[in-house]
Amino acid sequence: MEEFMKKLIAVFFVLAAVTGMLFANGGSQSKKPLIGVVTPAADHGFTGESIRHGEAETKLLAEKNGWDYRYLTANESGEQNNAVDTLIGLKPAVIILWPVNGDELRSAAQKIVDAKIPLIIYDRFITGFKGQAADISGDNVTIGEQMGRYFNKYFASQAGAGTINYLEFLGDSSTVPKERADGFKSTANKNFTIVQSFVTDWSSQKAQEQLETFLNTASRDQVESLQAIYTDDDEEVIGIVNAIKNYRGPAKLNIKLISGVGGRRENMPLFETSGLQGVDFLTYWFSPSFIRDAIDLGADIIQGKTPPKDVKIGTKEIDKSNYKAHIDSAEYKTRYSL
């Protein structure tokens, strides 16, 4: 009898734990509409900021409209697949999915569609997938195209002077870096030539290590031939700047332009004298607060509206001529409001 009671108590605590999981973070089994969100996990950087904005917007909308919500984060695609299964079991009115890697979430996305739950895919898309209610992201192709035109204008005096060598630093293998890089190559003049391409995993430290290795192992002629560095993220830029500052080799560096994407606060001092002497910087607005737009699309669906199928959030070009106006802008203040 005593052993039976112990087992009964154990079962009770398991059921209590499961119930707590269902109701945690705004989730519930009530009849209220439930808005579900799955994003990558992070406690810092762009993704960390995005999570803070996403959670804030989801909570705000749920409280305003009397909805329930569940906001789940996961480090890997497999964990995101499990998070999607959890949400499907709660029968939400909509799911907003920001994949770690879009193609690895294909089966999870299909499960959502098969369950007849409206799906919004944010930022990193699933190649060829058709069942979602909407895709939403920053306008990555336009960012790349504008960057290519800027490079053309910046190096216009050298247009007929042969090859302009540059290094390429990409965040990862997802659709975001590909769209930006493809956009750049579609508009940049044909005399721009990649000397070497790197994948940084969106890490400032990794970008720094990669450039330091290149500067210390490439030939002197190769190092001195570099005139530009293309990156698709502002965090990579910081690592690259550190590598250049640390360089003590025999080559005379001739880098004139370094590009990034983000328009983040940490990079604004680069437009001042605290940057690198003789080097200009360029970035494009891409904010962690963009995820609020994806959450808002989910809210529209719950309220009976039909969102556009493909939503691109606009960007703006930021260089030394307008970075002070960028710091004073409303969208910049929204990004740093949390």
Backbone hydrogen bonds, N-H to C=O, Kabsch-Sander energy under -0.5 kcal/mol:
donor,donor_aa,acceptor,acceptor_aa,energy
5,M,1,M,-2.3
6,K,2,E,-1.9
7,K,3,E,-2.0
8,L,4,F,-2.4
9,I,5,M,-2.5
10,A,6,K,-2.3
11,V,7,K,-2.5
12,F,8,L,-2.0
13,F,9,I,-2.2
14,V,10,A,-2.0
15,L,11,V,-2.5
16,A,12,F,-2.3
17,A,13,F,-2.3
18,V,14,V,-2.5
19,T,15,L,-2.5
20,G,16,A,-2.2
21,M,17,A,-2.1
22,L,18,V,-2.1
23,F,19,T,-1.8
24,A,20,G,-1.4
26,G,23,F,-0.9
27,G,24,A,-2.1
35,I,68,D,-2.1
36,G,34,L,-0.6
36,G,94,V,-2.4
37,V,70,R,-2.5
38,V,96,I,-2.6
39,T,72,L,-2.2
41,A,74,A,-1.3
48,G,44,H,-1.9
49,E,45,G,-2.4
50,S,46,F,-2.4
51,I,47,T,-2.4
52,R,48,G,-1.7
53,H,49,E,-2.3
54,G,50,S,-3.2
55,E,51,I,-2.9
56,A,52,R,-1.9
57,E,53,H,-2.4
58,T,54,G,-2.4
59,K,55,E,-2.5
60,L,56,A,-2.2
61,L,57,E,-2.4
62,A,58,T,-2.4
63,E,59,K,-2.6
64,K,60,L,-2.2
65,N,61,L,-2.1
66,G,62,A,-1.2
67,W,62,A,-2.1
68,D,33,P,-2.7
69,Y,26,G,-1.8
70,R,35,I,-2.0
72,L,37,V,-3.1
72,L,70,R,-0.6
74,A,39,T,-1.6
80,Q,76,E,-2.1
81,N,77,S,-2.4
82,N,78,G,-1.7
83,A,79,E,-2.1
84,V,80,Q,-2.4
85,D,81,N,-2.0
86,T,82,N,-2.1
87,L,83,A,-2.2
88,I,84,V,-2.7
89,G,85,D,-1.8
90,L,86,T,-0.7
90,L,87,L,-1.3
91,K,88,I,-1.6
93,A,34,L,-2.7
94,V,34,L,-1.0
95,I,118,P,-2.2
96,I,36,G,-2.8
97,L,95,I,-0.6
97,L,120,I,-3.2
98,W,38,V,-3.0
98,W,96,I,-0.5
104,E,101,N,-0.8
105,L,101,N,-0.6
105,L,102,G,-1.8
106,R,103,D,-1.0
109,A,105,L,-2.7
110,Q,106,R,-2.3
111,K,107,S,-2.0
112,I,108,A,-1.8
113,V,109,A,-2.2
114,D,110,Q,-2.9
115,A,111,K,-1.7
116,K,113,V,-1.9
117,I,112,I,-2.1
120,I,95,I,-2.6
121,I,134,A,-2.3
122,Y,97,L,-2.9
122,Y,120,I,-0.5
123,D,136,I,-2.6
124,R,122,Y,-2.4
125,F,123,D,-0.6
127,T,125,F,-0.7
129,F,126,I,-2.4
133,A,119,L,-2.5
134,A,119,L,-1.4
135,D,309,K,-2.6
136,I,121,I,-2.3
137,S,311,V,-2.0
139,D,313,I,-2.0
140,N,138,G,-2.1
143,I,139,D,-2.1
144,G,140,N,-2.2
145,E,141,V,-2.6
146,Q,142,T,-2.9
147,M,143,I,-2.2
148,G,144,G,-2.3
149,R,145,E,-2.0
150,Y,146,Q,-2.3
151,F,147,M,-2.5
152,N,148,G,-2.1
153,K,149,R,-2.3
154,Y,150,Y,-3.1
155,F,151,F,-2.4
156,A,153,K,-1.3
158,Q,155,F,-1.9
159,A,156,A,-1.7
161,A,158,Q,-2.1
164,I,191,N,-3.2
165,N,163,T,-0.6
165,N,225,S,-0.7
166,Y,193,T,-2.4
167,L,228,A,-1.4
168,E,196,Q,-2.3
169,F,230,Y,-2.5
170,L,168,E,-0.5
170,L,198,F,-3.0
178,K,174,S,-1.2
179,E,175,T,-2.7
180,R,176,V,-2.1
181,A,177,P,-2.9
182,D,178,K,-2.9
183,G,179,E,-2.2
184,F,180,R,-2.2
185,K,181,A,-2.5
186,S,182,D,-1.4
187,T,183,G,-0.8
187,T,184,F,-1.0
188,A,184,F,-2.6
192,F,189,N,-1.7
193,T,164,I,-2.3
193,T,191,N,-0.5
195,V,166,Y,-2.7
195,V,193,T,-0.5
196,Q,166,Y,-0.6
198,F,168,E,-2.7
200,T,170,L,-3.2
200,T,198,F,-0.5
201,D,171,G,-1.5
202,W,171,G,-0.5
203,S,200,T,-1.2
204,S,202,W,-0.5
207,A,203,S,-2.1
208,Q,204,S,-2.2
209,E,205,Q,-2.4
210,Q,206,K,-2.5
211,L,207,A,-2.4
212,E,208,Q,-2.6
213,T,209,E,-2.2
214,F,210,Q,-2.1
215,L,211,L,-3.0
216,N,212,E,-1.6
217,T,213,T,-1.0
217,T,214,F,-0.9
218,A,214,F,-2.7
223,V,219,S,-2.4
224,E,220,R,-2.6
225,S,221,D,-1.2
226,L,222,Q,-0.5
226,L,223,V,-1.1
227,Q,165,N,-2.5
228,A,165,N,-1.2
229,I,257,L,-2.2
230,Y,167,L,-3.1
232,D,169,F,-1.1
234,D,261,V,-2.4
237,V,233,D,-1.1
238,I,234,D,-1.4
239,G,235,E,-1.3
240,I,236,E,-2.1
241,V,237,V,-2.7
242,N,238,I,-2.1
243,A,239,G,-2.1
244,I,240,I,-2.2
245,K,241,V,-2.4
246,N,242,N,-1.8
247,Y,243,A,-0.7
247,Y,244,I,-0.8
253,L,251,A,-0.7
256,K,227,Q,-2.7
257,L,227,Q,-1.3
258,I,280,D,-2.2
259,S,229,I,-2.4
260,G,282,L,-1.9
262,G,284,Y,-3.8
267,N,264,R,-1.3
268,M,264,R,-0.6
268,M,265,R,-1.1
270,L,267,N,-1.5
271,F,268,M,-1.8
272,E,269,P,-1.6
274,S,269,P,-0.5
275,G,272,E,-1.6
279,V,276,L,-2.2
280,D,256,K,-3.1
282,L,258,I,-1.9
283,T,318,I,-2.4
285,W,316,K,-2.2
286,F,262,G,-1.5
290,F,287,S,-1.9
291,I,288,P,-1.3
292,R,289,S,-1.8
293,D,290,F,-1.4
294,A,290,F,-0.9
295,I,291,I,-2.2
296,D,292,R,-2.5
297,L,293,D,-1.7
298,G,294,A,-1.7
299,A,295,I,-2.0
300,D,296,D,-2.2
301,I,297,L,-1.9
302,I,298,G,-2.0
303,Q,299,A,-1.8
304,G,301,I,-1.9
305,K,300,D,-2.9
311,V,135,D,-3.1
312,K,310,D,-0.5
313,I,137,S,-2.7
318,I,283,T,-2.9
322,N,319,D,-1.4
323,Y,319,D,-1.3
326,H,322,N,-1.8
327,I,323,Y,-1.9
328,D,324,K,-1.2
329,S,326,H,-1.3
333,K,329,S,-1.8
334,T,330,A,-2.1
335,R,331,E,-2.0
336,Y,332,Y,-1.6
337,S,334,T,-1.6
